[in-house]
Amino acid sequence: MKHPSSGISSSKIPPFLNVQQPSSMKIAEPDKFSGDMSDYRRWKFEIQNVIAVRTNIDTDDRKIRYFGSRMEGAGLQWYEMYSRKRVQLLAEPNPDGMEQTDGRMNIRTF
């Protein structure tokens, strides 16, 4: 039997391999950040590794939420305050379409 698009006998066409690319590499969740600044560099490095390999953490909003999910104690209190303020700021009309900040709660501080 000939393959209709190529004219080659189907018995000579190798079967297609069903190779699926992993959606993301498995990597351990970082320990939660408590707000202790002596642990910040380690935590930030581990968080950035996770974000780099998990393709579903692909927007700023998802990255911010992931950062927040890996906080506890004083770090979590800061994140909750940041999230409330961010929601308020994003609700305000902004003519240039950029996220507004008040200078104190800027995600770039990560």
N, C-alpha and C positions, 0 to 999 in steps of 0.2 A: 504494500500500500504506500502510495506517495503522499508526502506531506503537501497539502494544497498550496501553501505560500512559497515553498522552496523547490518543489519538484523532487525532493530527496525522499527515498524510501524511509518510512517511519522506523523500520527495523534498524536503520543505521544511525538514527538520531539518539544520542545518549540521553537518558532520563535527566530531567532537571533536578538539581539538588535543592532540597527545601532547607536552605540556610537562612536562619533568622538572626538578624543583628540584635544583640541585647539592647534593651531600651536604656539601660544605664548600668554602670559597673557597680558591683556590690562593694560597699565601703561602710565601715562601722560609724555609728552615730557618735559625734563628739560628746564628751561630758558636758553637762550644762554649765554655763558661765554664771557665777554667783555675784559678779561685780568686783571681785578681787583683781585689781589691776596687775598684780604680779603674775596672774594666770592668763591675762588677756591675749598676749601674743600667741601662745599655744592654741587657745580656743579659736582665735581668728584664723590661724593657719588651717586648722582642722575643718572649720566651717567652709572656708574657701575651697578646700579639696573636695568636699561633698558637693558643693554647688557646681564645681567644674565637671564632675562626672555624672551628675544626675540631670539628664536632659530635660526633665519635666520642671525643674526649677529655672525657668527661662525668662521670667519677667521681673522687673524691679519689685513689684508687689509680692510675688512669690518668694523672692530672695529675702525681703524684709520679714515676711511672716516666718520663713524658715529660721532666720537669725533669732527672732523672738521665741520660737519654739524651743530653742536650745539655751534658754536663760532661766534662772531661778533666783530667789532672794532679791537682793538689791538690783541685780541685772534685770530681773523680770519686772520689778517695780518701775525701773526706768523705761523699759519697753512698753509697758502699759500706758505710762504717761505720754510717751512718744506717739503711740498709736492713736490715743484720743485726740491729741493735738493735730496729728496728720489728717485725721478724718475731718476735723473742723476746718483746717486750712484748705483741704481739697474741695470742700463744699462751697468755698468762696469763689466767685467768678474771677478768672484770671485771664486778662486779654492776650497774653503771649502763649498760653497753654502749658507753661512750665509749672512744675510742682512748687508751691510756695513753702518757705520755711521762715521761721522767725530768727534764724541765725544760731539759736542755741540747740535746736533739735534737727540737725541736718544729718541725713543718713551717711554722708561722707565721713562722719566722725568714726565710722567703723573702720 
